[in-house]
């Protein structure tokens, strides 16, 4: 079990953009995500902000496919809906 308040706090990053990306996924997807996605998300919370923003905007990739897959899901939540 994950403490929601702690996760919300850890999603607060150095930039508003990162806050929005991470908090949106946490609030909309975390509870019904797979355990593998949750673990990947917890790993992303350990990343430095400069590395994380490059991954989430798509200008960098991880050597771990599951991290890249989750980054794509996080990114897609921020795209405007038609």
N, C-alpha and C positions, 0 to 999 in steps of 0.2 A: 504494500500500500504506500502511496506517495502522498506526502503532506501538500495539499493544494496551495496553501499560503506560501510555503517555502518555494514551490515551483513558480508561482506568480512572481515572487521576489527575484528569483534567479533569472527570470525572463526579462527583467529590467536591465537593459544594457546601456552602452555608452551613447547610443543614438536613438532617436525616436523611431527611425525606420526599423532598426533591429527589435526594439520593444514591440512594435506593431506586428512584425512578422512572427516573432516567437510567441507572443501572448495570444495572437489570433489562433495559431495552431493548437496551443494548449487549451484554450477555451472551447474551440469547436471540434477538435479531433482527438485529443488525448484520451478521453474516457472510453471511446469505442475503437481505439487503435489496437493493433496487435502488440504483444509483449516485445517483439523485436523492434517495432517502431518506437515504443516507449523507451527502450534501452538506447536506441539511436538518438532520440531526443535528449535524454539525460547526458549522453556523450557530447552532443552539440552544446549543451549548457556549459561544458568545461572548456570549450574553444575560446580563444582570444577573439575580441570583437572584430579586429581587422581581418582575420581569417574567416570568421563566420559570415561577415557581410559579403565577402567575395564569393563564398560558396553559395549563399542564398540568392545573390543576384545573377549567378550563373557564369561569372568570369573566372572561376576556379572550380576544380573538382577534387574530391577526396579519392584516396586509393581504396576506399571501402565502398563497394556498390550500394550497400544498404543505407549508408549516409547520403550518397548522391540521390537515391530514390526518395528518401525523406525530404531532402532539400528541395527536390522538385515539387513534392506535395505542399510543402510550406510556401514555396514560391507561387504555386497555382492558386492558393487561397487569396493572394493579394492582387490577382489579376482582375480587371473589371469584368463583370458579367454582362453578356449582350442582352 
